[in-house]
Each structure stands twice: as structure tokens, then as C-alpha cells.
Amino acid sequence: MNKNILVITIFAIGLLESCTTAILDEGTVDTLPPITRMVTYSSDVETIMFNRCVTCHGGSAPQSGLDLTNYQNTRFSAEMGSLIQRMNNTTNPMPPNGLVSPELRQIMDKWVTDGFLEN
């Protein structure tokens, strides 16, 4: 009987070690072809914010007091806050359920590089 328990225990440990919450490697921003057009808030970033962020960071009581429902707040958070860093952080990402795609992160990075254009 002790042998069966040992085998089951080893099997269970093996299963547990194979389970992770790691973020799937979907490539990186660096491996994508560069974006050659100008990126703007109204054409590109606003959609990302509304699809990925404003569920928590919008409404009458945005989480952490961070409202990402408009250009001014999003720019301020990207420029003075940690928006871009958190979107690229593999250990503590935003959104918390995992990194957005490399393509979306590349758009955000290009928006910063282009000077936070609104239109």
C-alpha cells in the first residue's frame, strides 16, 4: 500500500509542476514588423482602452482611481504614470489576466513614440 501512495504522490507532484499560470509566449513587440504609420488616440489607442481597460478603469468609481475613458487621462497615465510599463510587465501585467497581444502593445509604444497624438 505504501508503494501505491508513493507512486500516486510522485504522479501528483509531476502534474502540479506542469501546471503554471505563465503567460503564453505570443512573440514580442521586438519581433513584429515596425508600424510605419502615425498612431493616434482616436484611431488606435481608444479602442484598446475601451476593449481592455475601462471595464475596471472607467465608470463612476474607477479601480485605483484611474479613469482611462478619455484622451487626457490616458495620455497622463502613459506619460506620467505606469500605464505602458504595466501593459508590458510579464510578472504584474495589466490587464491582470495577462498581457495584451504584442501587436496591441506595439501600437501603444508607437503612440508614445509619435508624441501621444489625439487625432
C-alpha positions in Angstrom: 0.0 0.0 0.0 2.8 2.4 0.8 4.2 1.8 -2.7 0.9 2.9 -4.2 0.8 6.0 -2.2 4.4 6.9 -3.2 3.6 6.4 -6.9 0.4 8.5 -6.6 2.3 11.2 -4.7 5.1 11.4 -7.3 2.5 11.4 -10.1 0.5 14.2 -8.4 3.7 16.3 -7.9 4.5 15.9 -11.6 1.1 17.1 -12.5 1.3 20.1 -10.2 4.7 21.1 -11.5 3.4 21.1 -15.1 0.6 23.5 -14.2 1.5 27.1 -14.4 0.0 30.5 -14.7 2.7 31.7 -17.1 1.7 33.9 -19.9 1.8 32.3 -23.2 4.6 33.4 -25.5 2.9 35.1 -28.3 6.1 36.7 -29.5 7.4 40.1 -28.5 6.9 43.6 -29.7 10.6 43.5 -31.0 9.8 40.6 -33.4 7.0 42.4 -35.2 7.4 44.4 -38.3 7.5 48.1 -37.4 4.4 50.3 -37.7 5.2 52.9 -40.4 2.0 55.0 -40.0 1.3 57.5 -37.3 -0.6 56.1 -34.3 -3.3 58.3 -32.7 -5.5 58.0 -29.7 -8.8 58.3 -31.7 -7.8 55.8 -34.4 -5.9 53.2 -32.4 -5.5 53.7 -28.6 -9.1 54.5 -27.7 -10.2 51.1 -29.0 -7.6 49.3 -26.9 -8.6 51.2 -23.8 -12.3 50.5 -24.2 -11.8 46.8 -25.1 -9.1 46.1 -22.4 -9.1 48.7 -19.7 -12.3 50.7 -19.0 -14.2 47.7 -17.6 -12.1 48.3 -14.4 -10.7 51.8 -15.1 -13.9 53.6 -16.0 -17.3 54.5 -14.7 -18.2 56.4 -11.6 -15.6 54.6 -9.4 -12.7 53.5 -11.5 -10.3 51.0 -9.9 -7.3 52.6 -8.2 -8.8 56.0 -9.1 -7.5 55.5 -12.7 -10.0 56.6 -15.3 -8.9 55.6 -18.8 -12.1 56.7 -20.6 -10.7 59.7 -22.4 -7.6 61.0 -24.2 -6.4 63.3 -21.4 -6.5 60.7 -18.7 -4.9 58.0 -20.9 -2.2 60.3 -22.0 -1.4 61.4 -18.5 -1.2 57.8 -17.3 1.0 56.9 -20.2 3.2 59.9 -19.8 3.4 60.3 -16.0 2.0 57.1 -14.7 2.7 53.4 -15.2 0.2 52.5 -18.0 2.8 51.4 -20.6 5.1 49.7 -18.1 2.2 47.7 -16.6 0.9 46.7 -20.1 4.4 45.3 -20.8 5.1 43.8 -17.4 5.0 40.0 -17.6 5.0 39.5 -13.8 2.4 42.1 -12.9 0.5 42.8 -16.2 -2.4 45.0 -16.9 -4.9 43.7 -17.5 -4.3 41.3 -14.6 -5.5 38.3 -16.6 -2.4 38.5 -18.9 -0.6 40.7 -21.3 -2.5 42.1 -24.3 -1.1 40.9 -27.6 2.3 42.1 -28.8 0.5 43.9 -31.7 -1.6 46.0 -29.2 1.5 46.7 -27.1 3.3 47.8 -30.2 0.6 50.2 -31.0 0.8 51.7 -27.5 4.5 52.0 -27.7 4.3 53.7 -31.2 1.7 56.1 -29.8 4.2 57.2 -27.2 7.0 57.5 -29.8 4.7 59.5 -32.1 4.1 62.0 -29.3 0.7 61.0 -27.9 -1.3 62.2 -30.9 -5.0 62.6 -30.3 -6.4 62.7 -33.9 
